[in-house]
Amino acid sequence: MSDWRKSAACAGYDPELWFPGNSQLMRREAIHICHTCPVMMQCRKYAETNNQICGYPLQGIWGGKEFTPRKYRRRIPR
């Protein structure tokens, strides 16, 4: 993994914020922080090219975009 994570705006926050579950408030806050991040696009690109992390399906908010496991994607309203 590259050094872009060291410059991420999310580095000083609780990681749970990027896994909001059903909380719209947490989701909005995380995405707002992402949009202030100098490495937002590197983060999103990493998520788009890595569909698994430590053997688990990628999920959560990465680079201002929410990723969910494929089997659950249809259930989330757009």
C-alpha positions as CSV (number, residue, x, y, z in Angstrom):
1,M,0.0,0.0,0.0
2,S,1.3,3.4,-0.8
3,D,1.8,6.5,1.4
4,W,-1.4,8.2,0.4
5,R,-3.1,7.1,3.6
6,K,-0.8,9.2,5.7
7,S,-2.3,12.3,4.1
8,A,-5.9,11.2,4.4
9,A,-8.4,13.6,6.1
10,C,-9.9,10.6,7.9
11,A,-6.7,9.7,9.7
12,G,-7.7,11.4,12.9
13,Y,-11.2,10.1,13.1
14,D,-12.8,7.0,14.5
15,P,-12.7,4.4,11.7
16,E,-16.3,3.3,12.5
17,L,-17.5,6.6,10.9
18,W,-16.7,5.1,7.5
19,F,-18.9,2.0,8.2
20,P,-22.2,3.8,9.0
21,G,-24.7,0.9,8.7
22,N,-28.1,2.5,8.6
23,S,-27.1,5.9,10.0
24,Q,-27.7,8.6,7.5
25,L,-26.1,11.2,9.8
26,M,-22.8,9.2,10.0
27,R,-22.9,8.6,6.2
28,R,-23.2,12.3,5.5
29,E,-20.5,13.2,7.9
30,A,-18.0,10.7,6.5
31,I,-18.7,11.8,2.9
32,H,-18.3,15.4,3.9
33,I,-14.9,14.6,5.4
34,C,-13.9,12.7,2.3
35,H,-14.7,15.7,0.1
36,T,-12.2,17.8,2.1
37,C,-9.5,15.1,1.6
38,P,-6.4,15.8,-0.6
39,V,-6.1,12.1,-1.4
40,M,-9.8,11.3,-2.1
41,M,-9.3,10.0,-5.6
42,Q,-6.4,7.7,-4.6
43,C,-8.6,6.3,-1.8
44,R,-11.5,5.7,-4.3
45,K,-9.2,4.1,-6.9
46,Y,-7.8,1.8,-4.2
47,A,-11.3,0.7,-3.3
48,E,-12.4,0.2,-6.9
49,T,-9.4,-2.0,-7.7
50,N,-9.4,-4.0,-4.4
51,N,-12.7,-5.9,-4.0
52,Q,-11.4,-7.7,-0.8
53,I,-9.4,-6.6,2.2
54,C,-8.0,-9.3,4.4
55,G,-10.2,-11.8,2.7
56,Y,-13.5,-9.9,3.4
57,P,-15.5,-8.1,0.8
58,L,-14.7,-4.4,0.6
59,Q,-17.3,-2.2,2.2
60,G,-17.7,1.2,3.8
61,I,-17.1,4.7,2.5
62,W,-13.9,5.1,0.4
63,G,-13.0,8.3,-1.4
64,G,-16.5,9.7,-0.9
65,K,-18.3,6.7,-2.3
66,E,-20.1,3.9,-0.4
67,F,-19.1,0.4,-1.2
68,T,-21.2,-2.6,-0.2
69,P,-20.8,-6.3,-0.8
70,R,-22.3,-7.2,-4.1
71,K,-25.0,-9.4,-2.7
72,Y,-26.4,-6.5,-0.7
73,R,-26.1,-3.7,-3.4
74,R,-29.6,-4.1,-4.6
75,R,-31.1,-3.5,-1.2
76,I,-29.6,0.0,-0.7
77,P,-31.9,2.7,-2.0
78,R,-30.2,5.2,-4.3
